[in-house]
Amino acid sequence: MNYFSSRFTLGILGGGQLGKMLLYETRKWDITTTVMDPSDDAPCKIACNKFIQGDLMDFKAVYDFGKSVDVLTIEIENVNTDALEKLEEEGIRVFPSPKELRIIQNKITQKLFYVDHNIPTAPFSRFAYTSEIKESIAHGGLKLPFVWKSAQFGYDGQGVKIIKEVSDLKDLPNVECLAEDLIPFKTELAVIVARSTSGEIATYPVVEMEFHPEANQVEYVLCPARIDDKVAQKARNIALKISEELKHTGLLAVEMFQTEDDEVLVNEVAPRPHNSGHYSIEASYTNQFEQHLRCILGLPLGMTDSKVAGVMVNLVGAEGYEGDVHYNHIEEILKLKGVTPHIYGKTKTRPFRKMGHVTIVNKDMAEARKIAQEVKETIKVIST
């Protein structure tokens, strides 16, 4: 099929920053795109060929949207899988598949998948409702501390909380959830696996992630990770095993913990371009968004090697500010070597909302990390 400068249409469910960055690549290749998102001011709206406002969890909206495109992909997992399943049955190519999405959308189903396929992950307990956890603690079935995770709809640090005492359960939503052992770890890692419709597979280098302690969001992503080669190989092998068992098509981002004794445990996965791969836009021979297109269109995969060390800094809304966004001191960070800001196009800021990111590239990782720290301390996402 001719994808370039043709009548072929790629549909994208979700119009956020991931979709916007994917559209950089579709515009580069002149691929026609249609995007659906609930928000009328979604970042994707300015860059796609056609924009439709619609509920991603509504069966009819997703089904009707899918019937208007040739290939359908996502930039967020929270979509109606029943509609995707029907579309797939009717011949629309859907990536990732509804079967894969059903496993990943629910954290309990995802964890059970790891157990069933002998993939190392932290021990956990399942609960139909959060209210059941207090009783389990009282009867010795669950020991503090642990990590509470909502089974569904958690995103960007939402739906996750470290529970150190019973009072920490207060105000949590009374939903299906899991309690996961709090693992002492040295480093949080991630590996992105690319798998095309033809079965061609490639992995990006292992990256290291540094998290904000309160927001539970990634603050920095470093590529390559500052870890031993044996640990890196172990992480890649686990990511490839998950990819093989899921039989996914597209990108699969696998987040992991490196424990104190250098074991690697899977935290969770995302079947799409991912925050941990944003560094690749400046630092890799083939960035993750172009690679995703290559995967789902059955084109040869590009090189996943890095040209240079890269560090990504997330730009999130500063605490105490809410309203029309202003990027304070952005001119100052532009003076720094190897710095490229990406602004997502969200006009309203609030505390910890992802508003953009900055990539720093340098031949020396230590220097890149130093500049990243300066970027983090200089630019502030506030409101006017």
KEKE-3310 file (N, C-alpha, C; in steps of 0.2 Angstrom, whole numbers, plus 5000, padded with zeros to 4 digits):
npx = (5004:5002:5007:5011:5008:4995:4978:4977:4973:4978:4972:4971:4968:4966:4972:4983:5000:5008:5002:5003:5017:5019:5012:5022:5030:5021:5018:5030:5032:5021:5008:4991:4981:4969:4962:4955:4948:4943:4944:4941:4952:4963:4981:4984:4976:4980:4989:4984:4976:4962:4951:4942:4930:4927:4921:4933:4930:4917:4907:4901:4906:4920:4919:4913:4922:4934:4929:4931:4944:4960:4971:4972:4978:4984:4986:4984:4980:4967:4954:4939:4938:4930:4924:4935:4938:4927:4929:4942:4938:4930:4939:4947:4964:4971:4981:4989:4983:4966:4965:4978:4977:4967:4973:4982:4976:4970:4978:4978:4975:4986:4997:4994:4996:5010:5014:5008:5016:5029:5036:5047:5041:5035:5028:5010:4994:4976:4962:4944:4938:4945:4942:4942:4955:4959:4954:4961:4974:4972:4970:4982:4985:4990:5005:5012:5025:5016:5013:4999:4988:4977:4966:4962:4963:4973:4986:5001:5006:4994:4982:4991:4999:5010:5008:5011:5006:4990:4982:4985:4977:4966:4954:4957:4950:4937:4939:4942:4958:4975:4988:5004:5020:5032:5046:5063:5074:5087:5088:5076:5071:5069:5064:5061:5053:5052:5041:5037:5023:5028:5035:5048:5060:5066:5076:5077:5091:5093:5086:5087:5077:5073:5063:5050:5048:5036:5025:5026:5030:5040:5055:5068:5075:5088:5099:5112:5107:5115:5121:5127:5133:5128:5116:5109:5107:5100:5088:5084:5082:5071:5061:5060:5054:5042:5036:5036:5027:5015:5014:5014:5011:5020:5025:5032:5033:5043:5043:5054:5061:5077:5084:5092:5100:5103:5093:5080:5064:5048:5038:5027:5019:5017:5008:5013:5021:5031:5034:5047:5054:5056:5068:5074:5070:5080:5092:5093:5096:5084:5069:5057:5044:5044:5048:5037:5027:5034:5033:5019:5015:5021:5034:5052:5062:5070:5086:5090:5100:5109:5115:5121:5124:5109:5098:5082:5071:5057:5044:5033:5018:5021:5019:5006:5002:4989:4980:4981:4995:5012:5029:5042:5058:5062:5070:5082:5086:5088:5100:5109:5120:5116:5102:5085:5069:5052:5036:5020:5008:4997:4986:4982:4989:4992:4996:5009:5005:5009:5017:5027:5043:5061:5075:5092:5107:5123:5140:5146:5139:5139:5140:5129:5119:5122:5119:5105:5101:5103:5094:5082:5081:5080:5070:5053:5036:5023:5008:4999)
npy = (4994:5011:5023:5037:5053:5050:5043:5036:5034:5037:5034:5041:5038:5048:5064:5070:5075:5065:5061:5072:5073:5062:5066:5075:5066:5060:5071:5074:5064:5065:5059:5056:5060:5057:5062:5058:5065:5069:5083:5099:5108:5100:5096:5090:5095:5105:5100:5089:5081:5080:5083:5076:5078:5068:5055:5044:5032:5029:5017:5019:5031:5028:5017:5022:5032:5023:5017:5026:5026:5019:5012:5010:5018:5021:5034:5034:5022:5021:5017:5012:4995:4986:4991:4993:4979:4975:4983:4977:4964:4967:4970:4982:4988:4987:4994:4995:4978:4974:4963:4964:4976:4974:4966:4975:4987:4985:4985:4974:4963:4964:4961:4948:4942:4943:4934:4922:4920:4918:4930:4941:4950:4962:4955:4954:4958:4956:4966:4969:4981:4996:4998:4985:4983:4988:4978:4967:4971:4972:4959:4953:4949:4957:4967:4982:4993:4996:4997:5005:5003:5009:4998:5002:5016:5024:5036:5045:5046:5047:5038:5029:5026:5027:5017:5019:5020:5015:5026:5032:5027:5035:5044:5038:5032:5021:5008:4994:4987:4985:4979:4981:4974:4984:4988:4988:4997:5001:5008:5014:5008:5008:5000:5001:4992:4989:4982:4976:4974:4964:4956:4960:4965:4976:4984:4998:5007:5004:5014:5026:5031:5045:5049:5061:5063:5066:5068:5057:5056:5055:5064:5065:5057:5047:5042:5033:5021:5022:5009:4992:4982:4969:4970:4978:4970:4960:4967:4970:4957:4953:4963:4959:4946:4949:4956:4946:4937:4944:4947:4959:4973:4987:5000:4995:5000:4996:4997:4995:4989:4990:4980:4980:4969:4968:4961:4961:4968:4969:4983:4990:4991:5000:5001:5009:5025:5033:5042:5039:5038:5050:5057:5052:5059:5069:5062:5050:5039:5035:5041:5037:5040:5040:5027:5020:5022:5016:5003:5000:5001:4992:4994:4994:4993:5007:5012:5010:5014:5027:5043:5051:5055:5057:5067:5069:5081:5083:5095:5101:5108:5120:5119:5128:5136:5139:5140:5151:5147:5151:5151:5153:5160:5153:5158:5158:5145:5142:5147:5137:5124:5111:5110:5107:5113:5106:5111:5107:5112:5114:5125:5128:5127:5117:5111:5099:5095:5088:5098:5100:5095:5095:5092:5087:5085:5078:5073:5068:5060:5064:5078:5081:5078:5087:5099:5097:5097:5111:5116:5111:5118:5131:5135:5138:5132:5142:5151:5165)
npz = (5000:4996:5007:5007:5003:4998:4997:5008:5026:5042:5058:5074:5091:5103:5108:5114:5120:5115:5104:5096:5094:5087:5075:5070:5063:5054:5046:5041:5032:5024:5027:5028:5041:5054:5069:5085:5100:5117:5121:5115:5113:5111:5110:5098:5088:5080:5071:5064:5049:5050:5063:5076:5089:5102:5114:5120:5127:5123:5114:5101:5096:5095:5087:5075:5071:5069:5057:5048:5044:5038:5045:5062:5077:5094:5107:5120:5133:5138:5130:5121:5121:5116:5105:5097:5095:5087:5076:5071:5068:5057:5048:5049:5052:5068:5080:5095:5097:5102:5110:5117:5123:5132:5142:5147:5151:5163:5179:5187:5179:5171:5180:5183:5171:5170:5180:5175:5164:5169:5172:5180:5194:5206:5221:5225:5231:5227:5227:5227:5232:5238:5252:5257:5261:5274:5283:5279:5283:5297:5300:5298:5285:5276:5275:5281:5275:5259:5241:5235:5221:5209:5199:5187:5175:5180:5178:5174:5187:5194:5204:5211:5226:5240:5254:5270:5283:5291:5290:5278:5269:5269:5260:5248:5232:5232:5224:5213:5215:5219:5230:5232:5235:5243:5235:5239:5229:5218:5206:5193:5178:5160:5145:5128:5116:5099:5087:5072:5059:5051:5060:5063:5075:5087:5100:5110:5118:5136:5147:5161:5174:5184:5198:5203:5221:5227:5217:5210:5197:5182:5182:5176:5162:5157:5145:5139:5152:5168:5171:5175:5161:5162:5169:5161:5149:5155:5158:5144:5139:5147:5143:5129:5131:5136:5125:5116:5122:5122:5109:5103:5092:5086:5097:5113:5129:5143:5160:5173:5189:5196:5208:5224:5224:5211:5203:5191:5190:5183:5182:5175:5159:5143:5129:5117:5110:5122:5138:5142:5131:5124:5123:5112:5101:5099:5101:5096:5081:5075:5080:5093:5088:5074:5073:5078:5068:5057:5062:5063:5050:5043:5038:5035:5050:5059:5064:5081:5089:5099:5094:5102:5120:5130:5139:5147:5153:5161:5160:5171:5178:5190:5208:5216:5206:5194:5179:5165:5155:5158:5153:5162:5161:5150:5140:5145:5147:5134:5130:5134:5131:5119:5121:5119:5119:5121:5118:5123:5120:5128:5135:5148:5164:5179:5195:5193:5181:5165:5154:5145:5138:5140:5131:5133:5125:5124:5122:5133:5146:5160:5159:5152:5161:5171:5165:5163:5176:5178:5169:5175:5187:5182:5172:5174:5176:5176:5180:5172)
capx = (5000:5006:5005:5014:5005:4990:4972:4978:4972:4979:4968:4974:4964:4969:4975:4988:5006:5011:4999:5006:5024:5018:5010:5028:5032:5016:5018:5037:5031:5014:5003:4985:4979:4962:4963:4949:4950:4937:4944:4941:4958:4968:4987:4984:4971:4983:4993:4981:4972:4955:4950:4935:4929:4923:4923:4937:4927:4911:4908:4899:4911:4926:4918:4912:4929:4938:4927:4933:4952:4963:4974:4970:4982:4982:4991:4983:4977:4960:4949:4934:4941:4924:4923:4941:4937:4923:4933:4947:4934:4928:4945:4952:4970:4971:4988:4990:4977:4961:4967:4984:4975:4963:4978:4986:4972:4969:4984:4978:4976:4993:5001:4992:4999:5017:5014:5007:5022:5035:5040:5048:5037:5034:5022:5005:4987:4971:4956:4939:4937:4950:4939:4944:4962:4960:4953:4967:4980:4970:4970:4989:4985:4994:5009:5014:5022:5015:5010:4992:4987:4970:4967:4961:4963:4979:4990:5005:5007:4988:4980:4996:5001:5014:5004:5016:5002:4983:4979:4987:4972:4960:4952:4958:4944:4935:4939:4946:4964:4980:4993:5010:5025:5036:5052:5069:5077:5093:5086:5071:5074:5064:5066:5056:5053:5048:5039:5033:5018:5031:5038:5054:5060:5072:5075:5081:5095:5090:5086:5087:5072:5073:5056:5049:5046:5029:5021:5027:5031:5047:5058:5073:5076:5094:5100:5110:5107:5121:5121:5132:5130:5124:5109:5106:5105:5094:5082:5082:5079:5064:5057:5059:5050:5035:5034:5035:5021:5010:5013:5011:5014:5020:5030:5030:5038:5043:5046:5056:5065:5083:5084:5098:5105:5104:5088:5076:5057:5044:5033:5021:5020:5013:5009:5013:5026:5031:5039:5054:5058:5056:5075:5076:5069:5086:5098:5093:5095:5077:5066:5052:5038:5045:5048:5030:5024:5037:5030:5012:5014:5025:5040:5058:5063:5076:5092:5088:5106:5109:5120:5124:5120:5103:5094:5076:5068:5049:5041:5027:5016:5023:5014:5004:5000:4984:4977:4984:5002:5018:5035:5046:5065:5063:5075:5089:5088:5090:5107:5113:5122:5113:5096:5080:5063:5046:5030:5015:5002:4992:4986:4981:4993:4990:5002:5012:5002:5014:5016:5032:5049:5067:5080:5099:5112:5130:5145:5147:5133:5139:5139:5122:5115:5123:5115:5098:5099:5102:5087:5076:5081:5079:5063:5047:5030:5018:5002:5000)
capy = (5000:5018:5028:5043:5058:5046:5044:5032:5038:5034:5036:5041:5039:5052:5070:5073:5077:5059:5061:5078:5072:5057:5070:5078:5061:5059:5077:5073:5059:5067:5054:5059:5058:5059:5062:5060:5067:5072:5090:5103:5111:5095:5098:5087:5098:5110:5097:5083:5083:5081:5082:5074:5078:5062:5051:5038:5026:5028:5012:5021:5036:5025:5012:5026:5034:5018:5015:5031:5026:5013:5009:5014:5017:5025:5037:5033:5016:5021:5018:5007:4990:4982:4994:4991:4972:4974:4985:4972:4959:4970:4971:4988:4986:4991:4993:4988:4974:4975:4958:4966:4982:4972:4964:4981:4992:4983:4983:4967:4958:4964:4958:4941:4940:4942:4928:4916:4919:4918:4937:4944:4956:4962:4951:4958:4956:4959:4968:4971:4987:4998:4997:4979:4983:4989:4972:4963:4973:4970:4951:4951:4947:4962:4971:4989:4997:4993:5002:5005:5005:5008:4994:5006:5023:5028:5039:5051:5046:5046:5031:5026:5029:5022:5017:5018:5018:5014:5033:5034:5025:5039:5048:5035:5030:5014:5005:4988:4989:4980:4981:4978:4975:4990:4985:4992:4997:5006:5012:5013:5007:5006:4998:5001:4987:4990:4976:4978:4969:4958:4952:4962:4967:4980:4987:5004:5006:5004:5021:5026:5036:5048:5051:5066:5059:5067:5067:5050:5057:5055:5070:5065:5051:5047:5037:5026:5021:5021:5003:4987:4979:4963:4972:4981:4964:4956:4971:4969:4951:4953:4967:4955:4941:4952:4958:4940:4934:4949:4947:4966:4977:4994:5001:4993:5003:4991:5000:4990:4991:4986:4979:4981:4963:4968:4958:4966:4967:4973:4987:4990:4992:5004:4999:5015:5029:5033:5047:5037:5038:5057:5059:5049:5064:5073:5059:5043:5039:5034:5043:5032:5041:5037:5020:5017:5022:5010:4996:4998:5001:4986:4997:4992:4997:5011:5011:5012:5017:5034:5046:5055:5054:5061:5067:5072:5084:5084:5101:5101:5114:5122:5120:5134:5139:5136:5145:5152:5145:5155:5147:5158:5159:5149:5161:5157:5138:5141:5149:5132:5119:5105:5111:5108:5112:5104:5113:5102:5116:5115:5132:5129:5124:5116:5108:5093:5093:5088:5104:5099:5092:5098:5087:5089:5081:5079:5067:5066:5059:5068:5085:5082:5077:5093:5104:5095:5100:5118:5117:5110:5124:5138:5136:5137:5132:5145:5154:5172)
capz = (5000:4996:5013:5006:4998:4995:5001:5015:5032:5049:5063:5081:5096:5108:5105:5118:5117:5112:5097:5093:5092:5081:5070:5067:5058:5048:5042:5037:5027:5021:5028:5030:5048:5058:5077:5090:5107:5120:5122:5108:5112:5112:5107:5091:5084:5075:5066:5060:5043:5052:5070:5078:5096:5104:5120:5118:5130:5120:5109:5095:5094:5093:5081:5069:5070:5066:5051:5043:5043:5036:5051:5069:5083:5100:5110:5127:5133:5140:5125:5121:5117:5112:5098:5093:5093:5081:5070:5069:5065:5051:5043:5051:5056:5074:5083:5097:5096:5107:5115:5121:5127:5138:5147:5149:5153:5170:5182:5190:5173:5168:5184:5182:5165:5172:5184:5171:5160:5173:5171:5187:5196:5213:5224:5226:5233:5224:5231:5224:5234:5243:5259:5260:5263:5281:5286:5277:5287:5304:5301:5296:5278:5272:5280:5279:5270:5252:5236:5232:5214:5206:5194:5180:5174:5183:5173:5176:5194:5197:5205:5214:5232:5245:5260:5276:5289:5289:5289:5272:5265:5269:5254:5241:5229:5234:5218:5212:5216:5221:5235:5229:5240:5242:5233:5239:5223:5216:5200:5189:5171:5155:5138:5123:5111:5093:5084:5066:5057:5048:5065:5064:5082:5089:5106:5111:5124:5142:5150:5168:5176:5191:5199:5209:5226:5229:5212:5207:5190:5180:5182:5172:5159:5155:5140:5141:5159:5171:5175:5172:5155:5163:5171:5155:5145:5158:5156:5137:5138:5150:5139:5123:5132:5137:5119:5112:5124:5121:5102:5101:5086:5088:5102:5120:5134:5149:5165:5178:5195:5197:5215:5227:5222:5203:5200:5187:5191:5179:5186:5171:5152:5139:5122:5113:5112:5130:5141:5143:5124:5121:5122:5105:5096:5097:5103:5092:5074:5073:5086:5094:5085:5068:5073:5079:5061:5054:5065:5062:5043:5040:5035:5039:5056:5059:5069:5088:5092:5100:5091:5108:5126:5130:5146:5146:5159:5161:5162:5174:5181:5197:5213:5218:5200:5190:5175:5158:5156:5156:5154:5165:5160:5144:5136:5149:5145:5127:5130:5137:5125:5118:5124:5115:5123:5117:5122:5121:5117:5133:5137:5155:5169:5186:5198:5191:5174:5160:5149:5140:5141:5137:5129:5133:5122:5125:5121:5140:5150:5166:5157:5150:5167:5175:5162:5164:5183:5178:5166:5180:5192:5179:5169:5179:5172:5181:5177:5171)
cpx = (5004:5003:5007:5010:4999:4983:4972:4977:4974:4975:4971:4969:4968:4973:4980:4994:5009:5008:5002:5013:5024:5016:5016:5030:5028:5017:5025:5036:5024:5009:4997:4983:4972:4963:4956:4951:4944:4937:4945:4948:4964:4975:4987:4980:4974:4987:4990:4978:4965:4955:4943:4935:4924:4926:4927:4934:4920:4911:4906:4904:4917:4925:4917:4918:4933:4936:4929:4940:4954:4967:4973:4975:4980:4988:4990:4979:4969:4955:4945:4936:4936:4923:4929:4941:4933:4926:4938:4943:4931:4933:4949:4958:4971:4977:4988:4983:4973:4963:4973:4981:4971:4967:4981:4982:4970:4975:4984:4979:4983:4998:5000:4996:5007:5018:5013:5012:5029:5040:5041:5044:5036:5028:5017:4998:4982:4965:4950:4937:4943:4948:4941:4951:4963:4959:4958:4973:4978:4971:4977:4990:4990:4998:5011:5022:5021:5013:5003:4991:4980:4971:4966:4961:4968:4983:4994:5005:5000:4986:4986:4998:5005:5010:5009:5012:4994:4980:4980:4981:4966:4960:4954:4951:4943:4933:4943:4953:4969:4985:4999:5016:5030:5043:5058:5073:5083:5091:5080:5073:5068:5067:5060:5058:5049:5047:5035:5028:5022:5035:5045:5054:5067:5071:5080:5085:5091:5091:5085:5082:5073:5066:5056:5046:5039:5024:5021:5027:5038:5049:5063:5073:5083:5096:5107:5110:5114:5121:5126:5128:5126:5117:5106:5103:5099:5088:5079:5079:5072:5059:5055:5054:5043:5032:5032:5028:5015:5008:5011:5014:5014:5026:5027:5035:5037:5046:5048:5060:5072:5084:5091:5103:5105:5099:5084:5069:5053:5039:5027:5023:5015:5014:5009:5019:5025:5036:5046:5058:5058:5063:5077:5075:5076:5092:5098:5093:5088:5073:5060:5045:5038:5045:5041:5027:5027:5034:5023:5010:5018:5031:5046:5059:5070:5080:5089:5094:5105:5115:5124:5121:5114:5100:5088:5073:5061:5048:5034:5025:5018:5018:5012:5001:4994:4981:4981:4992:5007:5024:5041:5054:5067:5069:5082:5091:5090:5097:5112:5115:5118:5106:5090:5073:5057:5040:5024:5009:4996:4992:4985:4986:4990:4996:5003:5009:5008:5013:5021:5038:5055:5072:5087:5103:5119:5134:5146:5141:5133:5138:5132:5117:5116:5119:5107:5096:5098:5096:5081:5076:5080:5072:5058:5040:5024:5012:5003:4995)
cpy = (5006:5022:5035:5047:5054:5047:5039:5036:5034:5038:5036:5042:5042:5058:5074:5074:5071:5059:5067:5077:5066:5060:5073:5073:5060:5065:5077:5069:5060:5061:5057:5056:5061:5058:5063:5060:5070:5080:5093:5107:5106:5097:5095:5091:5102:5106:5091:5086:5084:5079:5081:5074:5072:5059:5045:5031:5025:5023:5015:5026:5033:5020:5017:5030:5029:5016:5020:5031:5019:5009:5014:5012:5021:5029:5037:5026:5016:5023:5012:5001:4985:4985:4993:4983:4971:4977:4980:4966:4961:4972:4978:4985:4990:4989:4998:4985:4975:4969:4960:4972:4979:4969:4970:4986:4991:4981:4976:4962:4958:4961:4950:4938:4939:4935:4922:4915:4919:4924:4940:4950:4956:4958:4956:4955:4960:4961:4971:4979:4990:4997:4990:4978:4984:4982:4967:4965:4971:4963:4948:4948:4951:4966:4977:4989:4994:4999:5001:5007:5004:5003:4997:5013:5027:5030:5045:5052:5046:5039:5026:5030:5024:5023:5015:5017:5018:5021:5035:5032:5030:5043:5045:5032:5023:5010:4998:4990:4983:4983:4977:4979:4981:4988:4990:4992:5002:5010:5010:5013:5007:5004:4998:4996:4989:4983:4978:4972:4963:4954:4955:4966:4971:4983:4993:5003:5007:5011:5021:5032:5038:5051:5057:5062:5060:5066:5061:5050:5057:5062:5070:5058:5052:5041:5038:5026:5019:5015:4998:4984:4972:4964:4974:4975:4960:4960:4970:4963:4950:4957:4963:4949:4943:4953:4951:4937:4938:4948:4954:4968:4984:4995:4998:4995:4999:4995:4995:4993:4987:4986:4980:4975:4962:4963:4963:4964:4971:4977:4987:4992:4997:5002:5005:5019:5031:5039:5045:5037:5045:5059:5057:5054:5068:5068:5052:5044:5039:5036:5038:5033:5039:5030:5017:5017:5016:5003:4995:4998:4996:4988:4994:4996:5001:5009:5014:5015:5024:5037:5050:5053:5059:5061:5071:5075:5085:5091:5100:5107:5114:5122:5127:5139:5136:5141:5145:5151:5150:5151:5152:5156:5154:5151:5159:5150:5137:5143:5143:5127:5113:5105:5112:5107:5110:5106:5110:5106:5116:5122:5133:5125:5122:5112:5101:5091:5093:5093:5104:5095:5096:5092:5090:5084:5083:5073:5064:5066:5064:5075:5086:5082:5084:5099:5103:5098:5107:5120:5117:5116:5131:5139:5134:5137:5135:5148:5162:5176)
cpz = (5000:5002:5011:5001:4994:4999:5007:5021:5038:5054:5070:5086:5102:5105:5109:5115:5113:5104:5093:5090:5087:5075:5066:5062:5053:5044:5038:5031:5023:5021:5031:5037:5050:5065:5080:5097:5110:5121:5115:5107:5113:5108:5099:5086:5078:5070:5062:5054:5045:5059:5072:5086:5098:5110:5118:5122:5127:5114:5102:5092:5091:5087:5074:5067:5066:5059:5045:5041:5040:5041:5057:5074:5088:5103:5118:5127:5135:5134:5125:5117:5114:5105:5094:5091:5087:5075:5067:5066:5058:5046:5044:5054:5062:5078:5089:5097:5102:5113:5120:5125:5133:5143:5150:5153:5161:5173:5185:5185:5171:5173:5184:5176:5166:5175:5180:5166:5163:5172:5178:5188:5203:5216:5225:5228:5229:5228:5226:5225:5238:5250:5262:5263:5271:5285:5285:5282:5295:5305:5299:5289:5274:5277:5277:5279:5263:5247:5234:5225:5212:5200:5187:5181:5178:5177:5176:5183:5198:5198:5208:5220:5237:5251:5266:5282:5287:5287:5282:5267:5264:5262:5247:5239:5231:5228:5218:5212:5218:5226:5233:5234:5238:5241:5234:5233:5222:5211:5196:5182:5166:5149:5134:5117:5105:5089:5078:5064:5054:5053:5066:5071:5083:5096:5106:5117:5130:5145:5158:5170:5183:5192:5204:5214:5228:5223:5209:5200:5188:5179:5176:5169:5156:5151:5138:5149:5162:5175:5171:5166:5156:5165:5165:5150:5148:5157:5149:5136:5141:5145:5132:5125:5133:5130:5115:5115:5123:5113:5100:5094:5087:5093:5109:5124:5140:5154:5171:5184:5195:5205:5218:5226:5215:5200:5196:5188:5187:5183:5181:5164:5149:5132:5117:5114:5119:5132:5141:5136:5121:5120:5115:5100:5094:5097:5099:5084:5071:5079:5086:5090:5078:5068:5074:5072:5057:5056:5062:5054:5039:5036:5039:5045:5055:5064:5076:5092:5094:5097:5097:5114:5127:5137:5144:5153:5157:5163:5164:5177:5188:5202:5215:5212:5196:5186:5168:5159:5154:5158:5156:5164:5154:5140:5139:5147:5138:5126:5131:5131:5125:5120:5119:5119:5118:5121:5119:5118:5122:5136:5144:5159:5175:5189:5196:5184:5169:5155:5144:5142:5137:5136:5129:5130:5122:5124:5128:5144:5157:5165:5156:5156:5171:5172:5163:5171:5182:5174:5171:5185:5189:5177:5174:5175:5177:5177:5177:5176)
residu = (MET:ASN:TYR:PHE:SER:SER:ARG:PHE:THR:LEU:GLY:ILE:LEU:GLY:GLY:GLY:GLN:LEU:GLY:LYS:MET:LEU:LEU:TYR:GLU:THR:ARG:LYS:TRP:ASP:ILE:THR:THR:THR:VAL:MET:ASP:PRO:SER:ASP:ASP:ALA:PRO:CYS:LYS:ILE:ALA:CYS:ASN:LYS:PHE:ILE:GLN:GLY:ASP:LEU:MET:ASP:PHE:LYS:ALA:VAL:TYR:ASP:PHE:GLY:LYS:SER:VAL:ASP:VAL:LEU:THR:ILE:GLU:ILE:GLU:ASN:VAL:ASN:THR:ASP:ALA:LEU:GLU:LYS:LEU:GLU:GLU:GLU:GLY:ILE:ARG:VAL:PHE:PRO:SER:PRO:LYS:GLU:LEU:ARG:ILE:ILE:GLN:ASN:LYS:ILE:THR:GLN:LYS:LEU:PHE:TYR:VAL:ASP:HIS:ASN:ILE:PRO:THR:ALA:PRO:PHE:SER:ARG:PHE:ALA:TYR:THR:SER:GLU:ILE:LYS:GLU:SER:ILE:ALA:HIS:GLY:GLY:LEU:LYS:LEU:PRO:PHE:VAL:TRP:LYS:SER:ALA:GLN:PHE:GLY:TYR:ASP:GLY:GLN:GLY:VAL:LYS:ILE:ILE:LYS:GLU:VAL:SER:ASP:LEU:LYS:ASP:LEU:PRO:ASN:VAL:GLU:CYS:LEU:ALA:GLU:ASP:LEU:ILE:PRO:PHE:LYS:THR:GLU:LEU:ALA:VAL:ILE:VAL:ALA:ARG:SER:THR:SER:GLY:GLU:ILE:ALA:THR:TYR:PRO:VAL:VAL:GLU:MET:GLU:PHE:HIS:PRO:GLU:ALA:ASN:GLN:VAL:GLU:TYR:VAL:LEU:CYS:PRO:ALA:ARG:ILE:ASP:ASP:LYS:VAL:ALA:GLN:LYS:ALA:ARG:ASN:ILE:ALA:LEU:LYS:ILE:SER:GLU:GLU:LEU:LYS:HIS:THR:GLY:LEU:LEU:ALA:VAL:GLU:MET:PHE:GLN:THR:GLU:ASP:ASP:GLU:VAL:LEU:VAL:ASN:GLU:VAL:ALA:PRO:ARG:PRO:HIS:ASN:SER:GLY:HIS:TYR:SER:ILE:GLU:ALA:SER:TYR:THR:ASN:GLN:PHE:GLU:GLN:HIS:LEU:ARG:CYS:ILE:LEU:GLY:LEU:PRO:LEU:GLY:MET:THR:ASP:SER:LYS:VAL:ALA:GLY:VAL:MET:VAL:ASN:LEU:VAL:GLY:ALA:GLU:GLY:TYR:GLU:GLY:ASP:VAL:HIS:TYR:ASN:HIS:ILE:GLU:GLU:ILE:LEU:LYS:LEU:LYS:GLY:VAL:THR:PRO:HIS:ILE:TYR:GLY:LYS:THR:LYS:THR:ARG:PRO:PHE:ARG:LYS:MET:GLY:HIS:VAL:THR:ILE:VAL:ASN:LYS:ASP:MET:ALA:GLU:ALA:ARG:LYS:ILE:ALA:GLN:GLU:VAL:LYS:GLU:THR:ILE:LYS:VAL:ILE:SER:THR)
# end
